[in-house]
Amino acid sequence: MRQQLDDSESDTIAAIATPPGNGGVGVLRISGRSIKHIAQSVLGCLPSPRQAKLLSFLDTDGSALDCGLAIYFPAPHSYTGEDILELQAHGGRVLMALLLKRVTGLGARIAEPGEFTRRAYLNGKLDLVQAEAVIDLINSSNEYAVRSAQRSLSGDFSDKINVLVNQTIELRCQIESSIDFSDEDIDFISELSVDEKIKDLLSSVDAILHSARQGAVLRNGLTVVIAGQPNTGKSTLLNRMAGQNVAIVSDIPGTTRDTLKEQIQIGGIPLHLIDTAGLRETIDPIEQEGVKRAKQSIRDAGYVLMVMDSSQQHKQQNLPTDFDVTGVPVIRIMNKIDLLDSEPKRIENDTEVEIHLSAKTGEGMNLLYDYLQHRVGFETNEDVFLARDRHLQALKKARQVLDSACTGIVTNRAIELLAEDLRQVQIALSQITGEFVADDLLGEIFSRFCIGK
């Protein structure tokens, strides 16, 4: 169940909520039970609730450190559920440090990363999905990610999960109630339409899992490794996809000796591009290390663009003998069609795809972009939520148990076991919103937040 605030979490905390450095405005956020004392000491009064008031910020000797806006949010109607005071001063680094020192001198302590949002979660102002959406919204890299994170923050994702949890609880209660009458000659499975209800739950989980997988791609991006022999145009392809010259292009084999990384977006999907050293047998120790790193990048890739020189198809283009792409989707890029005066095209069958293009001129690049977006399965619709790995794992667990329950009904498994299946589904889904969560998971989640949020 959701934990309660311990003594350290009941302290008054303070942090600079704006980014480090000098700026037009700096915000100092304070939360906790000492707000009234701090306000009286620093401002000379406690401002009216939720009204911005222009006041002097006083130092220990009564002199003004600055003059700015103060806003007081009394509990429980605040972000953390506690009394909150925000001081909006001029955003000088030294000035903000002096204000923070003044507040900590009055009994507040410096907040840990994510501690304001953690308190919001522990005080029931946000569930865990919404808390995670806060940092996802801050870190969003494109418009789709912003809108998806905002949907999660507003509670859309949580609402869908809570509907499933409530349906699971209702069915579980019906089944557990029938256990007391198991000696009677009644087919409770049929009477309660358990089969249909579990199938409906399974269908709903599948729909949410699809949206969550889309959101995971949107949040985490996709790692695409560019590989191949030297001089096939790998670095040219990276430059073309990145839209700038991030890699050195040369006719000399072995120019790229290390992995080069660049992040781009295609249709809203973040792609982590990795250009690798040319794959060939070599006695050069530096190039050998580059080839070694290239192989490791390929093993970790979401997709591999295997670049080949289409103008040299008559020549044997051998890869190192220990090269292995087993389990990694490979797209064969037949590059340099401009040297053959041929048209761009995509050849696809059940086992492989081959795209003919020119990284130098850009011909056929749209075929590659369209294929990547299609294979990832990303859709820019209004049902996508920025999902995390733990959300996917919980949904997969719920789906697995529901599927097992369907099988159990067919094989006439004991009704008590069906009730246990539904209990496991309830726990798995409740872990998403944080109704059942371990302390170490909370620590891991909120440690990724910035200080002051």
Secondary structure as UniProt FT lines:
FT   HELIX           8..10
FT   STRAND          13..16
FT   STRAND          23..31
FT   TURN            33..34
FT   HELIX           35..43
FT   STRAND          53..58
FT   TURN            60..61
FT   STRAND          64..73
FT   TURN            75..76
FT   STRAND          84..91
FT   HELIX           93..104
FT   TURN            105..107
FT   STRAND          109..110
FT   TURN            113..114
FT   HELIX           115..122
FT   TURN            123..124
FT   HELIX           128..139
FT   HELIX           143..153
FT   TURN            154..155
FT   HELIX           156..179
FT   TURN            180..183
FT   HELIX           188..191
FT   TURN            192..193
FT   HELIX           194..220
FT   STRAND          222..228
FT   TURN            230..231
FT   HELIX           234..242
FT   TURN            253..254
FT   STRAND          260..266
FT   TURN            267..268
FT   STRAND          269..275
FT   HELIX           285..299
FT   STRAND          303..309
FT   HELIX           310..312
FT   TURN            313..314
FT   TURN            321..322
FT   TURN            326..327
FT   STRAND          330..335
FT   HELIX           337..339
FT   TURN            340..341
FT   STRAND          345..348
FT   STRAND          353..356
FT   TURN            359..361
FT   TURN            363..364
FT   HELIX           365..376
FT   TURN            382..383
FT   HELIX           389..410
FT   TURN            411..412
FT   HELIX           415..433
FT   HELIX           439..446
FT   TURN            447..448
FT   TURN            451..452
//
